[in-house]
Amino acid sequence: MKQEARAPSEKRGGGQNTFSYYPGCALKSSAREYDISARLCCESLGIELRELADWTCCGASSAHATSDVLAVALPGKDLHAASEAGYPLVTACAMCFSRLKIAAHETADMATRTLAGDVSGNIVPVMHLLEVIDSRLASLVPNKGLAGLKVACFYGCLLVRPKAVAIDDAENPQVMDRLMRTIGAEPMPWAFKTECCGAGLPLARPDIVRRLSHRILLSAAAVGADCVAVACPECHANLDMHQAGMGGKHGGEVRVPVVYFTQLLGLSLGFSPYELHLDRHMVDPLPALSSKGLA
Amino acid sequence: MFVCHCGTNIAGVVDIARVVEAAKRMPQVVYVSDNKYTCSDPGQGSIKNAIGEHKLDRVVVSACSPRMHEKTFRKAVAQAGLNPYMLEIANIREHDSWVHAFDKEGATAKAIELVRLAVAKVSRDAQLHARQIGLTKRALVIGGGIAGIQAALDIANSGHEVVVVEREATIGGRMAQVDKTFPTLDCSACILSPKMVELSSHPRVTLLTYAEVVSVKGFLGNFEVEIRQKARKVDHASCTGCGTCWQKCPEKVKSDFDLGLGERTAIYIPFPQAVPPKPVIDLESCRYMKYLAFTASGAEGKKPPQCRICEKLCPTGSIDWEQKDKILTEKFGAIVVATGFKTFDHSAYGEYGAGAYPDVITGLQLERMMSASGPTGGEVRRPSDGAHPKTVVFVSCVGSRDEAKGRAYCSKVCCMYIAKHAIMLKEHDPEVQSFVFYIDIRAGGKGYEEFVRRAQEEYGAIYLRGRVSKIYQEGRKLKVLGEDSLIGRPVEIDADLVVLATGIEPSTGVVDLAQRLSISYDTDRFLVEAHPKLRPVETQTDGVFLAGVCIGPKDIPETVAQGSAAAAKVAALFSQEYITTDPMTATVDLMKCTGCMLCAQVCPFKAIGSQTMRDGKVLANVNESLCKGCGLCAAACRGKAIDLRGFTNQQLLAEVTSLWQ
């Protein structure tokens, strides 16, 4: 009874500053710049991220396609560890977020909980880093506003679907747009915020990935965006790494830098582009940023 | 005691002879007979005869539900000279033979028990007398749309005074915004305007536009209603409606009547045929009002212009800046609620652009464009660049039949107006190609299905069964992605204009009004009728009637029919000199009442007030005109001070104890 009486803002992480942090595999490898920029931003904003001890794979892309039990049991183990630690669990990866939050959602049901083995007791809330920062927008004062920077916020699929675990509206989400507005950038209204980037197909069917991602980038370019901001390492890989191979029979070439929202937030908080590893992308965002006097 | 066979309905299950035998042995029962159909003329005659012959002073009828024939038998008993309330009904049909058809033995035993209960109760029946109260033969109609207009005209033509209260500056409602009507393509304004004028010039009708109902007190026949006449800042008594002011007013704002597509001035009439044809000043946008607000706030900086051009130009000096909101208190005998609807706000659909694309419009907006007196003078033009659209896509069920948006219900008129739009677009411009995405085509109504076929076959509208998943701007075109579920393929259409068939929802503020009137509304905020089949324009509150779309989505002919139906109910009520009230109401024993007023809190009909006794004590007081005899107060009363006439505690206790005697 007492536990339920907690203020909702605190439940959503608004009132507290310490979180268990689940980086996930991508942020430790191909998306290191996301991890680094996320940690820099959080430190600067007074958010303490404690990396979850002995975290294991969230099961993304393969576990839930192979086994219902594994799909819950793998993230279940991490949920259990987070619940032992007692802090809300935050992750920056959209895939990890989806797996962890779905596991938390499914294990609300006792039968599944038993199935997943060691998940027991109260489960801490699972949050995406965007939600944590969104709850602090009122107190966020940028060091250097990103005035003049037109950003197309790309949410992809996993942050906003399915509804039970979504952090925002599936068709016209606003949470990243709000953040961009707060740090002085101009979030562009556009229609491809939540379209499919091609997800896990870059190796098996790169043609599909290029076609889908190309449409997204063309649309971002059409509204005049200087860059696309993402919150998912897979979206980033598809939109950024495959850009060189896009165009051809599907229409014109397109060059739009794709950056993590944490990198833009980091810039506004005063970090240099190099500290934020903005030079690690395939499509160099630095010309676009320096033309606005931001790099 | 009269036991009814109800043909085989009861006798087919219950052994009537055994019930009769058992009844004969019950205390105080002096006469028992059975009848094939007790409700028939001979059946009722046998009751009357027996009362005379055997000097009966109370009667039990063992038959169907009292909801069915209680009134019939009360009348029969009264005709034989008894007080009509000296009658009880043992329901051995709905409560017994119908539900225990496969257990004849048990059903017969239960019938005997039910009869025993009724005998116990009837022996404690007291003589009750209906009261007569006077009534004000004057009706209030809330809402000046076609439902309200029709109701008001019919009531007025039956000889009674009517006051119509309309929130907007003109009557006419949604129908005034419509260009043509399906399936005959009659000009909406041409059939509505004469009715609007007839209403405004009717000697028995008082029109209060720009006014709202503030509070409602009283009960059937005797309502007291407070109405706020909002300040128009124009004296309508002297204004001639010459139009100088609204032609010269320099402040332009978007017109609500044209749904944001056109402009109006700060002093305005909503549309040329408005009734009354006299303007009001919109306080939000008037420059002088802004000037006054600025001066009053004491803020620094440049003052807005004083303007007052309308005042300078008005030939009759009718601009009255001092005019304030006025509260009028009026007495009415009946109220008709006809508050209508508004259309769903499609900004909830992110996939359709959340209202951001100028060329994604609603059906009602298209209607305004098609209207000769509309913002484009009757030409269909894209709001973005004024071009004539050639490819038009209609999306049905936007905010209807969509549980994800909290709108599970069908808005009923959209299928038909889409077909109408497809036909009219082709008539406006033969080069137009319409595509219609639909879930089902609902065209129930006289000539409706044929009309939809015409849109498809003669006017070439292409109907695609499936939903639109996304709309986005691509250059000057709108890309519409959908599915043709009949061939199972995705469809992409490059459209010039997309028309969303936005659904119908109740008007803003209808919940507040319903609470003021003590009438109920459903989860979609539509008002609830007393019975969905048999009392479609009445409410649970006597004297309050409903008409039109405030009850649920419907088209113009149905709305008009309901307006007339509500008027007929009002006229029937007003044909009486007095209202006879049911005497089966709650009554307070003032010796026992402690004045805790718990009863007033539980009463759903606001029938319990307080009364101050000579010694200063404040005790409960039942308004018998409002009391429905539901008994909640009797159950809630801690001191057993409240009793329900006809269902006294003593009677109920007697029924229960009779079961083990």
Chai-1 contact restraints between the chains, C-beta under 6 A:
chainA,res_idxA,chainB,res_idxB,connection_type,confidence,min_distance_angstrom,max_distance_angstrom,comment,restraint_id
A,D169,B,G350,contact,1.0,0.0,6.0,A-B,restraint_1
A,E171,B,G350,contact,1.0,0.0,6.0,A-B,restraint_2
A,E171,B,E351,contact,1.0,0.0,6.0,A-B,restraint_3
A,N172,B,G350,contact,1.0,0.0,6.0,A-B,restraint_4
A,N172,B,A354,contact,1.0,0.0,6.0,A-B,restraint_5
A,P189,B,A356,contact,1.0,0.0,6.0,A-B,restraint_6
A,A191,B,Y472,contact,1.0,0.0,6.0,A-B,restraint_7
